[in-house]
Amino acid sequence: MSRPPDGPDFSLADVAREGLIERPGAEPVPHDGSGRVDLSFTVHGTAEDGAEVPPTLRGVRVPPGVTVFDAASWNGIAIDSTCGGHGTCHKCRIQVTSDGEVPLTRHDVRTFTPDQLSAGWRLGCLLHATRDLAVEVPPLTTRPKAATVGIGRQVILRPALQKRYVELDEPTLADQRTDLVRLTDAIDDLELTADLHVLRRLSTVLRQADFKVTAVVLDEALVDVEPGDTTAIRYAIAFDLGTTTVVGTLLDVGTGTPLAVASSLNAQQPFGGDVITRISATMMDPDALGRLQQAAGATLADLARRVCREAGIEPTDVYEVAVAGNATMTALVLGIDPEPLGVAPFVMSAAQPPSVLASEIGLVLHPRARAFFFPALGAYVGGDIVAGMLATGMDRDKRTRLFIDVGTNCEIVLSDGETLLSTAAPAGPAFEGGAIRCGMRAADGAIEVVKVDPHTDDPAEAVRLGVIGDVEPRGLCGSGLVDAVAELVRVGLLDRTGRLVPDEEAKGIAPALADRLALVGEERVFLLHRPAPDAEPAECVYLSQRDVRELQFAKAAISTGWSLLLDELGLEHRDVQQVLLAGSFGSYLSPASAVRIGLVPRLPVLRIVAAGNVAGEGAKMALLSVRERAGALALLEEVTYVELSDRPDFNDAFVEQLSFGPP
C-alpha cells in the first residue's frame, strides 16, 4: 500500500485528497509538515448476520496535517463516506476520545448536537491530525438493503462451461499418440485448445486415474483435466458490480439453479459514493487506481467465499464468473485508467472488455477460472444496463417500454418495439442518501416508507414510518426521501415549486402536521421522527428545505432524460405501456410516490414495475447460455445512444421538469 513520503521535504499538498473542490470550513492548523503523529483507531464492526463483533485496534503513523479520513483510507480502515473525503456528504463521523482540545469547523456544528461535540464527535475529512489522537470509528454499513433478484427470462441451457467424461485407451507401442491428441480425439465435436496449465497436469492425471478423466471446457478451451467423473460439478458466479452495492449469485450451470446469493457494500466507498469522485481520486493520486482495483477485487472475493461457504462447495469448483458493472466500475476492477470516462468527450478504452482469468481480478477460484465482462454502450450506459436490457428483453418486446435504473448516474432506455434509444442523466447522490441532511444508505435504521395523515386527531398517527430492521429511525434513505416529499406535496405542505409553505398557511392546511415544521439553524425542516418528545429539532430525523431541492434537481435530470427520448421517437407520456424501475433503489421505490413527484411518466401505477436486480439476472443468463451472451454483444449494434449535453433544448426541458406538479 502506498504511504506518504518520508523526510523533511514532505508537502501536504502532495498527498491530501482535495478533489475538484476545496474542503469547506476546514482551515488546516499551521505546521511545517515535519515529523509524524500517531493515530490509534478503534474500529467497530458487525458480522455478516448484523451482530456486533469485538472492536479492533489499529495504530498508524502519518505526517502531521493529514486528515483523519485520509490517514484511515491509506491504511485500509474504512470510514463511511459518499463524497470521498471532500467535506460535502457529512457521513464520515468519528469520535476523538483522547484528551485535549479538538478543532471544530462550522460543518461539525451543523452536523452534531452540542452534547456530541463535547464528546469529541467530528467529521473525519475535516479534522487535521496535528497531534497524537485516539479515534473511535463507528461500524460501516457492510450489508445494505439490496435487490438480489429481478425480472428475467427463461433460457435454453447452453453454458460455455462444459464437462466431458471420457475413458481412453492406454498408449501402446502401436498407438503412440500424444496424451493431448488422445484426449481431443475422444471429444471430436469440439476443436479443443490447451494451455500450459493443462499440459503440466495432463500426463500425471491420466495415469493416476487409469485414463478415466473429465475434460473441463470453456467454449472450446480445455482448462483442466480431472480424475474420474466430475460432470456433476459445474459452478459459476454471477456478479452485479454496483457503485454502492455488489451482489454475487452462485449457480449450478448444469441445472440453471441458483444455490446461494450474497450482497455487500462496495469496498471502494471510502473513495466516494459515485463514479465521479472515484475517477477524481485516480486523477489526484497516482496510487489510487491500484487501491481501487484492490478494493473491488476484495469485495468480489469476499462475496465468492460467502456464497461458496453457504452452498457447501469448494471455491476451486467454480470455473467461470460473469461481471455486470458500469463502465467505470469495470475499468477500475480491471485496473484500466478511468480518467477519459470523467472528462469530455467521455471515451471508453474499449466497448467490450476481454475475458480474463478470474485470478487477475482478485478471485480465488479454479486456477483457470475465467471472468466474462458485459459490453458497454457508452461511458455512462455500461455493462450493467446491457445486462438489464438482456434480462428484461427490451429488444424482443413490441410494447413501448421505458427502462430506468435510478441512481447517482441514472441510465434510461426507451423502446417503441422497433427502435432502442438510451441515455444517461446525472441525478446526483440524493437517491443514495448523499447530500441529504439526515440521509443514509438503505440499512437498518433507515426510514424507507413515509405515510402522512393530515386529518387524524392523534399526533402519533399523523406521520407513520416504515424503518428497515424495525428499529429506532437513524436517518432517511432514498425511497423514504421520495415518499416524504411526495406525501408533503400531496397534503399541500410543499407547493409545486418545492417550497415548504409558511407556518400560518400550514396550520390551515394540516393542523396535525403544522407543529412538525421547525428550524434547524436558519433552515426550515419537517420533523419525521422525534427521539424524545422534548428533543431539539437538530436531534430529530428531519426533511430539510435543501433536501427537497436536492431531490428536485435529481428527479428533473431523470425526467428530462426520458422526456427527450420520447420526443426523439415522437411519443407522448401516455404512449408508454410499461415502466421498469431497475436496481436496488427502484425495487423499493413506491410507484405512486414516483408518479406524484414526476420521477416517472404520469401513468397508472400498474404500468410501473419494480424490475429488481436485472443486471444480476443478465449476468446469470450469460453464464447459462452462450446464445444470450451473443445477444448482449448484439445490443451494441441495436441501441442508439443520445447525448443529452449536446441538445440545445436540454436546459429548457430541465427547468420545466423542476416542478412537482399539482398535488
Residue pairs with C-beta under 8 A, 6 or more apart in sequence:
1 74
1 75
1 76
1 291
2 74
2 285
2 287
2 290
2 291
3 74
4 10
4 14
4 15
4 62
4 63
4 66
4 74
5 14
5 15
8 33
8 34
10 33
10 34
10 63
11 33
12 28
12 33
12 63
12 65
12 66
15 63
15 66
15 70
15 285
16 65
16 66
16 67
16 70
17 70
17 73
17 84
17 85
17 86
17 281
17 284
17 285
18 86
18 284
19 83
19 84
19 85
19 86
19 277
19 280
19 281
19 284
20 86
20 280
21 86
21 88
23 67
23 86
23 87
23 125
23 126
24 87
24 88
24 107
25 87
25 105
25 106
25 107
25 126
26 67
26 87
26 105
26 107
26 125
26 126
26 128
28 65
28 128
29 65
29 103
29 128
29 130
31 64
31 65
31 130
33 63
33 64
33 65
34 64
35 63
35 64
36 61
36 62
36 63
36 64
37 61
37 62
37 63
37 64
37 129
37 130
37 131
37 132
37 133
38 59
38 60
38 61
38 132
38 133
39 59
39 60
39 61
39 62
39 68
39 71
39 72
39 129
39 132
39 133
39 134
39 135
40 57
40 58
40 59
40 98
40 132
40 133
40 134
40 135
41 57
41 58
41 59
41 60
41 72
41 77
41 135
41 137
42 55
42 56
42 57
42 97
42 134
42 135
42 136
42 137
43 55
43 56
43 57
43 58
43 77
43 137
44 52
44 55
44 136
44 137
44 138
44 139
45 52
45 53
45 55
45 56
45 139
45 140
45 142
46 52
46 53
46 139
46 142
46 143
47 53
48 143
48 306
50 143
50 444
52 139
58 75
58 77
60 71
60 72
60 74
60 75
60 77
62 70
62 71
62 74
62 129
64 128
64 129
64 130
64 131
65 128
65 129
65 130
66 128
66 129
67 85
67 124
67 125
67 126
67 127
67 128
67 129
68 79
68 94
68 122
68 124
68 125
68 127
68 128
68 129
68 133
68 135
69 79
69 81
69 85
69 92
69 124
69 125
69 127
69 270
70 85
70 125
71 129
72 78
72 79
72 124
72 135
72 137
72 270
73 79
73 85
73 270
73 271
77 137
78 140
78 267
78 269
78 270
79 92
79 94
79 124
79 137
79 140
79 270
80 91
80 92
80 93
80 138
80 140
80 141
80 269
81 89
81 91
81 92
81 124
81 125
81 269
81 270
81 272
81 273
82 89
82 91
82 269
82 272
82 273
82 274
82 429
82 432
82 433
82 434
82 435
83 89
83 91
83 125
83 272
83 273
83 277
83 429
83 434
84 270
84 271
84 272
84 273
84 277
84 278
84 280
84 281
85 92
85 124
85 125
85 270
85 272
86 125
86 272
86 277
87 107
87 123
87 125
87 126
88 435
89 273
89 429
89 434
89 435
90 107
90 110
90 111
90 123
90 437
91 434
91 440
92 123
92 124
92 125
93 111
93 112
93 121
93 122
93 123
93 124
93 138
94 121
94 122
94 123
94 124
94 127
94 135
94 136
94 137
94 138
95 119
95 120
95 121
95 122
95 135
95 136
95 138
96 102
96 120
96 121
96 122
96 127
96 133
96 134
96 135
96 136
97 120
97 134
97 135
97 136
98 132
98 133
98 134
100 131
102 120
102 122
102 127
103 122
103 127
103 128
104 117
104 122
105 123
105 126
107 123
107 126
108 117
108 121
108 122
108 123
108 126
109 117
110 521
111 123
112 121
112 122
113 536
113 538
113 539
124 135
140 265
141 265
141 440
141 441
141 443
142 264
142 265
143 263
143 264
143 265
143 443
144 244
144 245
144 263
144 265
144 441
144 442
144 443
144 584
145 442
145 443
145 446
145 448
145 468
145 477
145 584
145 588
146 245
146 247
146 263
146 442
146 584
146 613
147 247
147 583
147 584
147 586
147 587
147 588
147 612
147 613
148 247
148 249
148 261
148 262
148 263
148 613
148 616
149 261
149 612
149 613
149 616
149 617
150 388
150 391
150 582
150 587
150 611
150 612
150 613
150 614
150 615
150 616
150 617
151 391
151 392
151 580
151 609
151 611
151 612
151 614
151 617
152 391
152 392
152 614
152 617
152 618
152 620
152 621
153 391
153 392
153 393
153 621
155 256
155 621
155 624
155 625
155 627
155 628
156 625
156 627
157 253
157 254
157 255
157 256
157 624
157 625
158 624
158 625
158 626
158 627
159 234
159 236
159 253
159 254
159 623
159 624
159 625
159 626
160 218
160 219
160 320
160 372
160 623
160 626
160 629
161 216
161 217
161 218
161 234
161 236
161 253
161 319
161 320
161 623
162 216
162 217
162 218
163 214
163 215
163 216
163 217
163 230
163 231
163 233
163 234
164 187
164 214
164 215
164 217
164 231
165 212
165 213
165 214
165 229
165 230
165 231
166 183
166 186
166 187
166 212
166 213
166 214
166 215
167 211
167 212
168 182
168 183
168 186
168 206
168 211
168 212
168 213
169 175
169 182
169 211
170 211
171 177
171 179
171 182
177 185
179 202
179 203
179 206
180 194
180 198
180 199
180 202
183 192
183 202
183 206
183 213
183 215
183 222
183 225
184 190
184 192
184 222
187 215
187 217
190 217
190 220
191 220
192 215
192 217
192 220
192 221
192 222
193 220
193 221
193 222
194 202
194 221
194 222
195 221
195 222
195 223
195 368
197 223
197 224
197 367
197 368
198 222
198 223
198 224
198 225
198 368
201 224
201 225
202 225
205 213
205 225
205 226
205 227
206 213
206 225
208 227
209 227
209 228
212 227
212 228
212 229
213 225
213 226
213 227
213 228
214 225
214 226
214 227
214 228
214 229
214 230
214 231
215 222
215 224
215 225
216 222
216 223
216 224
216 225
216 226
216 319
217 223
218 319
218 320
218 368
218 370
219 626
223 319
223 366
223 368
223 370
224 366
224 367
224 368
231 254
232 254
233 313
233 317
234 252
234 253
234 254
234 319
235 250
235 251
235 252
235 253
235 259
235 313
235 317
235 318
235 319
236 250
236 251
236 253
236 318
236 319
236 320
236 321
236 322
236 623
237 248
237 249
237 250
237 251
237 303
237 304
237 307
237 318
237 320
237 321
237 322
237 365
238 248
238 249
238 251
238 321
238 322
238 324
238 616
238 619
238 620
238 622
238 623
239 246
239 247
239 248
239 249
239 300
239 303
239 321
239 322
239 323
239 324
239 325
239 616
239 619
240 246
240 247
240 248
240 324
240 325
240 384
240 387
240 613
240 615
240 616
240 619
241 266
241 296
241 300
241 323
241 324
241 325
241 329
241 330
241 333
241 384
242 266
242 325
242 326
242 329
242 384
242 583
242 584
242 615
243 266
243 268
243 273
243 274
243 275
243 278
243 326
243 328
243 329
243 407
243 408
243 409
244 265
244 266
244 269
244 273
244 407
244 432
244 441
244 584
245 263
245 264
245 265
245 266
245 584
246 263
246 264
246 265
246 266
246 299
246 300
246 303
247 261
247 262
247 263
247 303
247 613
247 616
248 261
248 262
248 263
248 300
248 303
248 304
248 306
248 307
249 258
249 260
249 261
249 307
249 616
249 619
249 620
250 258
250 259
250 260
250 261
250 307
250 308
250 310
250 311
250 313
250 318
251 257
251 258
251 259
251 620
251 623
251 624
252 259
253 320
253 623
253 624
256 624
258 620
259 307
259 310
259 311
259 313
260 306
260 307
260 308
260 310
260 311
261 307
262 303
262 306
262 307
262 310
263 303
264 299
264 302
264 303
265 299
265 441
266 295
266 296
266 299
266 329
267 295
267 296
267 298
267 299
268 278
268 292
268 295
268 296
268 299
268 332
271 277
271 278
271 281
271 288
271 291
271 292
271 295
272 278
272 280
272 281
273 408
273 429
273 432
273 434
274 408
274 409
274 428
274 429
274 432
274 434
275 326
275 328
275 329
275 338
275 341
275 342
275 408
275 409
276 342
278 292
278 328
278 332
278 338
279 328
279 338
279 339
279 341
279 342
280 342
281 288
281 292
282 288
282 289
282 292
282 337
282 338
282 339
283 339
283 342
289 332
289 335
289 337
289 338
290 335
292 332
293 332
293 333
293 334
293 335
293 362
294 362
296 329
296 332
296 333
296 361
296 362
297 333
297 361
297 362
297 363
298 362
300 321
300 323
300 333
300 361
300 362
300 363
301 362
301 363
301 364
304 315
304 318
304 321
304 363
304 364
304 365
305 315
305 364
308 314
308 315
308 318
315 364
315 365
315 366
316 365
316 366
316 367
317 366
318 358
318 365
318 366
318 369
319 365
319 366
319 368
319 369
319 370
320 358
320 369
320 370
320 371
320 372
320 623
321 358
321 363
321 365
321 369
321 370
321 371
321 372
321 623
322 371
322 372
322 373
322 374
322 619
322 620
322 622
322 623
323 330
323 333
323 361
323 371
323 372
323 373
323 374
323 383
323 619
324 374
324 383
324 384
324 386
324 387
324 388
324 615
324 616
324 618
324 619
325 333
325 373
325 374
325 382
325 383
325 384
325 615
326 376
326 380
326 382
326 383
326 384
326 385
326 409
326 411
327 338
327 341
327 348
327 376
327 378
327 379
327 380
327 382
327 383
328 338
328 341
328 342
328 379
328 382
329 382
329 384
330 336
330 353
330 373
330 374
330 376
330 382
330 383
331 337
331 338
331 341
331 348
331 349
332 338
333 361
334 353
334 356
334 361
334 373
336 349
337 349
340 346
340 347
340 348
340 349
340 379
341 347
341 348
341 379
341 380
346 378
346 379
346 380
347 379
348 376
348 378
348 379
351 375
351 376
351 377
351 636
352 373
352 375
352 633
352 636
353 373
353 375
354 373
355 370
355 371
355 372
355 373
356 370
356 371
357 368
357 369
357 370
357 371
358 365
358 366
358 369
358 370
358 371
359 365
359 367
359 369
360 371
361 371
363 369
363 371
372 622
372 623
372 629
373 383
374 382
374 383
374 384
374 386
374 387
374 618
374 619
374 622
374 632
375 383
375 386
375 632
375 633
375 635
375 636
376 382
376 383
376 386
377 385
377 386
377 422
377 635
377 636
377 639
377 641
378 422
378 424
378 641
380 409
380 411
380 424
381 411
381 413
381 422
381 423
381 424
381 641
382 411
384 405
384 411
384 615
385 403
385 405
385 411
385 413
385 422
385 615
386 618
386 632
386 635
386 636
387 614
387 615
387 616
387 617
387 618
387 619
387 621
387 622
387 632
388 403
388 405
388 582
388 611
388 614
388 615
388 617
388 618
389 395
389 403
389 413
389 420
389 618
389 635
389 639
390 618
390 621
390 622
390 628
390 631
390 632
390 635
391 614
391 615
391 617
391 618
391 621
392 401
392 403
392 580
392 582
392 611
392 614
394 401
394 403
394 413
394 415
394 420
395 415
395 420
395 631
395 634
395 635
395 638
397 415
397 417
398 417
399 415
399 417
399 577
399 578
400 414
400 415
400 416
400 417
400 571
400 575
400 576
400 577
400 578
401 414
401 415
401 576
401 577
401 578
401 579
401 580
402 412
402 413
402 414
402 562
402 565
402 576
402 578
402 579
402 580
402 600
402 601
403 412
403 413
403 414
403 415
403 580
403 582
403 611
404 410
404 411
404 412
404 558
404 562
404 579
404 580
404 581
404 582
404 586
404 600
405 411
405 412
405 582
405 583
405 586
406 427
406 431
406 478
406 558
406 581
406 582
406 583
406 585
406 586
406 589
406 599
407 427
407 431
407 432
407 583
407 585
408 426
408 427
408 428
408 429
408 431
408 432
408 434
409 424
409 425
409 426
409 427
410 424
410 425
410 426
410 427
410 557
410 558
410 561
411 422
411 423
411 424
412 422
412 423
412 424
412 425
412 558
412 561
412 562
412 565
413 420
413 421
413 422
413 639
414 420
414 421
414 422
414 562
414 565
414 566
414 568
414 569
415 421
416 569
416 571
419 569
419 640
420 635
420 638
420 639
420 640
421 565
421 568
421 569
421 639
421 640
421 641
421 642
422 639
422 640
422 641
422 642
423 561
423 564
423 565
423 641
423 642
423 643
423 644
424 561
424 644
425 557
425 558
425 560
425 561
425 644
426 557
427 554
427 555
427 557
427 558
428 434
428 435
428 550
428 553
428 554
428 557
429 435
430 436
430 439
430 478
430 481
430 547
430 550
430 551
430 553
430 554
431 478
431 481
431 482
431 554
431 585
432 439
432 441
432 478
432 585
433 439
433 440
433 441
433 442
433 446
433 475
433 476
433 477
433 478
433 481
435 550
436 476
436 481
436 547
436 550
437 520
437 525
437 542
437 543
437 544
437 546
437 547
438 475
438 476
438 528
438 541
438 542
438 543
438 544
438 547
439 475
439 476
439 477
439 481
439 547
440 446
440 474
440 475
440 476
440 477
441 477
442 448
442 468
442 477
442 478
442 479
442 584
442 585
442 588
443 468
443 469
443 477
444 468
444 469
444 471
444 474
445 467
445 468
445 469
445 471
445 472
445 473
445 474
445 475
446 467
446 468
446 473
446 474
446 475
446 476
446 477
446 480
447 465
447 466
447 467
447 473
447 475
447 476
447 477
447 480
447 484
447 528
447 529
447 541
448 466
448 467
448 468
448 477
448 479
448 480
448 483
448 588
449 465
449 466
449 479
449 480
449 483
449 590
450 463
450 464
450 465
450 466
450 480
450 483
450 484
450 487
450 528
451 463
451 464
451 465
451 483
451 487
452 462
452 463
452 464
452 487
452 488
452 490
452 491
452 510
452 513
453 461
453 462
453 463
453 464
453 512
454 462
454 491
454 509
454 510
454 511
454 512
454 513
455 512
456 462
456 512
457 512
459 512
459 515
462 512
462 513
462 516
463 513
463 516
463 528
463 529
465 473
465 480
465 528
465 529
466 480
467 473
468 477
472 531
473 528
473 529
473 541
474 541
475 541
476 484
476 528
476 541
476 543
476 547
478 585
478 589
479 585
479 588
479 589
479 590
481 543
481 547
481 551
482 551
482 589
482 590
482 593
482 594
482 597
482 599
483 590
483 593
484 526
484 528
484 543
485 494
485 543
485 548
485 551
485 593
485 597
485 660
486 590
486 592
486 593
486 594
486 596
486 597
487 593
488 494
488 500
488 526
488 543
489 496
489 596
489 597
489 660
489 663
490 596
490 663
491 509
491 510
491 513
491 663
492 501
492 509
492 510
492 663
493 500
493 501
493 506
493 509
493 510
493 513
493 517
493 526
494 500
494 501
494 548
494 660
495 501
496 659
496 660
496 661
496 662
496 663
497 658
497 659
497 660
498 548
498 549
498 552
498 658
498 659
498 660
499 545
500 506
500 517
500 524
500 526
500 545
500 548
501 509
503 514
503 517
506 513
506 514
506 517
507 514
516 526
516 527
516 528
517 524
517 525
517 526
517 527
518 524
518 525
518 526
518 527
518 537
518 542
519 525
519 537
520 537
520 538
520 542
520 544
521 538
523 544
523 545
523 546
524 544
524 545
525 537
525 542
525 543
525 544
525 545
526 542
526 543
527 537
527 540
527 541
527 542
528 540
528 541
528 542
528 543
529 540
529 541
530 540
531 539
531 540
532 539
551 597
552 658
552 660
553 658
555 597
555 598
555 599
555 657
556 654
556 655
556 657
556 658
557 654
558 599
559 598
559 599
559 600
559 657
560 644
560 650
560 653
560 654
560 657
561 644
562 600
562 601
563 573
563 653
563 657
564 642
564 644
564 647
564 649
564 650
564 653
565 642
566 572
566 573
566 575
566 576
568 642
573 601
573 602
573 603
574 601
574 603
576 601
576 603
576 607
577 607
578 607
578 608
578 609
579 600
579 601
579 603
579 607
579 608
579 609
580 586
580 609
580 611
580 614
581 587
581 589
581 591
581 594
581 600
581 608
581 609
581 610
581 611
582 611
582 612
582 613
582 614
582 615
583 613
583 614
583 615
584 613
586 610
586 611
586 612
587 610
587 611
587 612
587 613
588 610
589 599
589 610
591 600
591 605
591 608
591 610
592 605
594 600
594 608
595 601
595 602
595 603
595 605
595 608
596 660
596 661
596 663
597 660
597 661
598 657
598 659
598 660
598 661
600 608
602 661
618 632
621 628
621 629
622 628
622 629
622 632
644 650
